[in-house]
Amino acid sequence: MKIKSLFESKFIKVFDLQYREDRHYYNATRRDEEDLVAAKSTEEFKKMLPDAVSCVVIWNPSGDDEKSGHEPCLLMNREFRYPIGQYLLSVPAGLIDPEDCTGDNDTSDVCFLEQLQMEWVLIPLG
């Protein structure tokens, strides 16, 4: 695979990954060239720490739907997306800065919670 850097700024880098003759994949990432996932072997990939997190949260306010009258809800994030000029719903997600996370469970949980500073929407599952 041939990798060519196309753009680099403080927050994002763009690479052209040529995987066959006349076949290109453009990758926008925060990673450096030597850390691109597409260029890693399976074994190298398994050793990498994640740099982003997404989750599906089902919130049950009382634990007993029949007595409380509340149904479990899916926790969603409502955020404005500039490319389409409108708000979208998505699962809670965020980027993890390597200097903040070591990969152990306690630290990873704290890092994830720090990323969840966004506007929430509860969607009934019933």
Backbone bond lengths (Angstrom), bond angles and torsions (degrees), N, CA, C in turn:
res aa  C-N    CA-C-N  psi(-1)  N-CA   C-N-CA  omega(-1)  CA-C   N-CA-C  phi
1 M - - - 1.445 - - 1.531 108.22 -
2 K 1.318 115.04 135.20 1.466 120.75 175.69 1.523 108.02 -99.48
3 I 1.330 116.18 132.38 1.465 121.27 -179.83 1.526 108.58 -118.95
4 K 1.339 115.48 127.89 1.462 120.60 179.98 1.528 108.33 -127.75
5 S 1.320 116.73 127.74 1.460 121.46 176.98 1.526 108.86 -76.23
6 L 1.340 116.80 127.79 1.461 121.59 -179.42 1.521 112.77 -105.46
7 F 1.334 116.04 -31.55 1.472 119.97 -175.92 1.517 108.48 -157.99
8 E 1.344 116.55 145.24 1.464 120.31 176.43 1.523 109.19 -147.82
9 S 1.328 115.54 131.62 1.466 122.28 174.07 1.523 107.82 -136.22
10 K 1.311 115.97 -175.29 1.464 120.18 -178.73 1.531 111.77 -61.30
11 F 1.329 117.89 -34.63 1.454 121.25 -171.91 1.526 115.33 -109.86
12 I 1.325 118.65 -14.48 1.467 119.03 -176.29 1.530 110.60 -151.47
13 K 1.320 113.55 151.01 1.463 122.06 175.14 1.524 107.37 -130.29
14 V 1.335 116.52 146.41 1.459 121.32 178.07 1.526 108.19 -124.20
15 F 1.331 115.05 129.49 1.464 121.72 -178.92 1.519 110.57 -122.92
16 D 1.322 115.37 147.44 1.457 122.95 170.87 1.525 106.02 -100.59
17 L 1.327 116.58 115.03 1.459 121.68 178.76 1.529 107.46 -103.95
18 Q 1.321 116.78 105.40 1.460 120.56 178.74 1.521 107.52 -90.64
19 Y 1.327 115.89 109.72 1.466 120.47 -175.17 1.526 113.10 -99.37
20 R 1.339 118.13 -13.97 1.469 124.43 172.37 1.522 107.42 -154.54
21 E 1.309 116.03 169.50 1.459 119.69 176.63 1.531 109.37 -58.84
22 D 1.310 117.20 125.95 1.467 124.09 -179.27 1.527 113.76 63.23
23 R 1.326 118.48 20.42 1.472 122.75 176.66 1.528 108.22 -123.67
24 H 1.330 114.85 120.13 1.465 120.52 -176.49 1.516 110.59 -128.82
25 Y 1.313 114.77 145.97 1.457 122.29 172.93 1.520 105.96 -125.61
26 Y 1.324 116.94 127.84 1.463 120.60 -179.33 1.515 108.39 -100.77
27 N 1.322 115.41 126.78 1.457 122.20 -173.08 1.523 109.59 -118.73
28 A 1.343 117.26 116.49 1.462 122.91 173.04 1.524 106.76 -98.57
29 T 1.318 117.74 124.33 1.455 121.34 -170.98 1.529 111.24 -153.35
30 R 1.318 115.72 167.43 1.465 121.23 170.02 1.524 110.52 -96.42
31 R 1.310 117.77 -7.48 1.465 122.26 -176.63 1.526 111.72 -77.33
32 D 1.343 114.86 154.73 1.454 121.27 171.34 1.525 108.92 -78.16
33 E 1.331 116.36 163.94 1.463 120.48 -176.81 1.524 112.60 -56.10
34 E 1.332 117.40 -41.55 1.471 120.12 -177.98 1.529 112.69 -71.07
35 D 1.335 118.29 -10.41 1.461 121.70 179.88 1.531 113.77 -108.69
36 L 1.318 117.68 10.80 1.465 120.48 179.50 1.526 110.59 -64.44
37 V 1.302 116.88 129.56 1.459 122.15 -177.38 1.529 111.12 -62.39
38 A 1.324 117.36 -40.47 1.462 121.23 -176.23 1.522 113.02 -61.99
39 A 1.317 117.22 -23.19 1.468 120.73 -178.15 1.530 112.44 -96.39
40 K 1.321 117.82 3.72 1.464 121.96 -177.77 1.529 111.74 -93.30
41 S 1.325 115.25 149.22 1.460 120.19 171.14 1.531 108.13 -75.80
42 T 1.305 117.39 167.97 1.465 121.01 178.55 1.522 110.83 -58.75
43 E 1.311 117.74 -42.84 1.466 121.32 -179.42 1.527 111.42 -66.19
44 E 1.334 117.13 -40.90 1.470 120.54 177.80 1.525 110.11 -64.93
45 F 1.327 116.34 -41.15 1.459 121.12 179.76 1.528 111.65 -60.59
46 K 1.322 117.10 -42.02 1.466 121.71 -178.60 1.527 112.21 -62.99
47 K 1.320 117.67 -24.45 1.469 121.91 -178.35 1.524 112.80 -89.19
48 M 1.324 117.69 -7.58 1.465 121.23 -176.80 1.529 110.94 -78.13
49 L 1.333 115.61 146.32 1.463 121.25 171.88 1.525 108.55 -85.48
50 P 1.331 117.86 144.86 1.465 119.56 178.62 1.526 110.95 -68.46
51 D 1.333 116.75 152.70 1.457 120.60 176.36 1.532 111.58 -117.71
52 A 1.328 115.66 7.43 1.461 120.70 177.31 1.524 108.51 -152.42
53 V 1.325 114.96 160.90 1.463 119.62 -179.13 1.528 108.95 -142.96
54 S 1.332 116.53 142.32 1.465 123.97 173.41 1.524 106.93 -135.89
55 C 1.327 116.80 150.43 1.464 118.16 178.12 1.517 110.73 -149.99
56 V 1.318 114.82 158.51 1.460 122.38 173.42 1.521 106.04 -111.13
57 V 1.338 116.12 120.10 1.462 121.71 -177.40 1.523 108.72 -114.25
58 I 1.326 116.25 122.39 1.464 121.40 173.53 1.521 106.81 -107.20
59 W 1.332 115.38 118.14 1.461 121.16 -176.05 1.521 108.85 -104.02
60 N 1.330 115.05 122.90 1.456 121.58 177.84 1.525 106.27 -115.99
61 P 1.341 118.10 102.29 1.464 120.92 -171.39 1.522 116.05 -60.10
62 S 1.333 117.80 -29.99 1.463 118.04 -176.50 1.520 113.15 -122.18
63 G 1.299 118.32 -20.45 1.457 121.69 -176.79 1.521 112.88 88.08
64 D 1.322 118.29 -17.63 1.467 121.44 179.69 1.526 108.10 -130.17
65 D 1.315 117.89 95.03 1.458 123.49 -173.57 1.526 113.16 -61.88
66 E 1.333 117.13 -39.99 1.463 120.05 -175.49 1.518 112.32 -66.29
67 K 1.344 118.77 -38.58 1.458 121.48 -177.75 1.526 111.85 -79.88
68 S 1.310 117.71 -36.04 1.463 120.08 -174.16 1.513 113.79 -86.81
69 G 1.328 117.04 -24.57 1.456 119.72 -175.18 1.524 112.85 81.89
70 H 1.335 117.61 -1.23 1.460 121.70 178.61 1.519 110.14 -95.94
71 E 1.305 115.96 137.54 1.456 120.56 175.37 1.525 109.21 -96.64
72 P 1.326 117.88 152.45 1.466 118.99 173.53 1.525 109.66 -59.93
73 C 1.321 116.25 147.51 1.458 121.70 -179.05 1.519 110.64 -125.07
74 L 1.315 115.26 150.22 1.451 122.32 174.39 1.525 107.49 -92.97
75 L 1.322 116.77 125.67 1.453 121.60 -179.55 1.526 108.89 -82.71
76 M 1.324 115.81 121.08 1.468 121.14 -179.22 1.518 109.61 -124.73
77 N 1.312 115.69 156.42 1.447 123.09 177.08 1.526 108.48 -102.72
78 R 1.322 116.90 133.95 1.462 121.72 175.87 1.519 106.86 -107.37
79 E 1.344 116.58 116.37 1.456 119.06 -177.58 1.526 111.23 -141.23
80 F 1.334 114.28 148.38 1.461 120.84 179.93 1.518 109.42 -79.22
81 R 1.330 116.63 130.82 1.470 122.32 178.18 1.525 108.66 -114.82
82 Y 1.327 115.88 112.92 1.461 121.58 -176.23 1.532 114.59 -60.09
83 P 1.339 120.41 -39.27 1.470 118.24 -177.58 1.529 114.04 -57.84
84 I 1.332 117.63 -30.76 1.470 119.00 179.75 1.528 112.62 -109.50
85 G 1.328 116.97 -4.47 1.459 120.78 174.66 1.511 115.37 68.83
86 Q 1.333 117.91 29.26 1.463 120.03 178.18 1.532 110.97 -154.31
87 Y 1.335 114.41 171.67 1.458 120.28 178.16 1.527 110.45 -82.03
88 L 1.327 116.04 144.76 1.452 122.92 176.00 1.521 109.78 -129.32
89 L 1.328 116.21 154.94 1.455 121.49 172.58 1.523 108.33 -97.64
90 S 1.333 115.86 138.73 1.465 120.74 178.16 1.519 108.58 -149.24
91 V 1.325 116.08 165.53 1.459 119.30 175.87 1.522 108.42 -73.67
92 P 1.349 117.75 153.98 1.465 120.02 177.16 1.529 110.45 -57.37
93 A 1.311 116.12 132.13 1.457 120.96 -177.57 1.522 109.14 -154.85
94 G 1.292 115.39 162.03 1.456 119.91 177.15 1.509 111.75 -172.96
95 L 1.313 115.33 167.70 1.460 122.01 178.01 1.522 109.22 -92.51
96 I 1.297 116.16 149.61 1.461 122.36 178.52 1.523 107.96 -113.61
97 D 1.314 116.64 125.66 1.458 121.05 176.45 1.519 109.35 -82.13
98 P 1.331 118.32 130.09 1.468 121.02 -175.76 1.519 113.97 -58.49
99 E 1.320 117.50 -33.49 1.468 119.18 -179.01 1.528 112.64 -71.59
100 D 1.337 117.27 -15.44 1.462 120.95 -179.59 1.524 113.20 -94.93
101 C 1.321 118.17 -17.37 1.457 120.62 -172.16 1.517 111.50 -127.97
102 T 1.310 114.76 134.06 1.462 119.86 -179.35 1.515 112.23 -101.15
103 G 1.341 117.86 -14.73 1.454 120.85 -179.31 1.511 113.20 103.69
104 D 1.359 118.64 -13.48 1.460 118.41 176.96 1.523 108.89 -77.28
105 N 1.330 116.73 156.36 1.468 120.79 -172.13 1.513 113.57 -58.70
106 D 1.329 118.68 -45.42 1.463 120.54 -177.82 1.518 111.14 -60.48
107 T 1.316 116.82 -47.31 1.459 120.68 -179.05 1.514 110.92 -66.85
108 S 1.322 117.97 -41.10 1.461 120.87 -179.08 1.516 110.99 -63.50
109 D 1.328 118.15 -39.67 1.458 121.22 177.82 1.518 110.95 -61.47
110 V 1.325 117.19 -43.83 1.462 120.91 179.74 1.522 109.96 -64.64
111 C 1.325 117.24 -43.12 1.470 120.93 178.70 1.516 110.53 -60.27
112 F 1.343 116.96 -42.04 1.453 120.04 179.66 1.517 110.39 -63.19
113 L 1.326 117.74 -45.61 1.459 121.07 -178.20 1.526 111.52 -62.61
114 E 1.328 117.41 -34.39 1.459 120.52 177.50 1.521 111.64 -63.99
115 Q 1.326 118.24 -27.87 1.460 122.06 -178.14 1.526 112.26 -79.80
116 L 1.322 117.91 -11.92 1.465 120.97 -171.75 1.521 113.52 -92.47
117 Q 1.301 117.95 39.84 1.458 121.93 177.29 1.516 108.19 -97.21
118 M 1.341 116.13 79.99 1.452 121.40 -175.41 1.525 109.58 -148.34
119 E 1.314 117.01 177.39 1.458 122.36 -179.48 1.526 110.11 -85.81
120 W 1.351 117.13 129.07 1.466 121.69 -173.61 1.522 112.02 -104.45
121 V 1.319 115.95 151.55 1.455 124.19 175.11 1.522 106.37 -134.03
122 L 1.343 117.60 131.47 1.475 121.43 175.67 1.522 108.76 -101.76
123 I 1.320 117.13 127.04 1.464 122.81 -179.20 1.512 108.77 -114.63
124 P 1.357 118.70 117.03 1.471 120.66 178.66 1.520 111.24 -58.43
125 L 1.338 116.64 138.94 1.461 121.50 -179.18 1.522 112.59 -90.91
126 G 1.327 118.45 -11.83 1.455 121.71 -176.14 1.487 115.15 -80.93
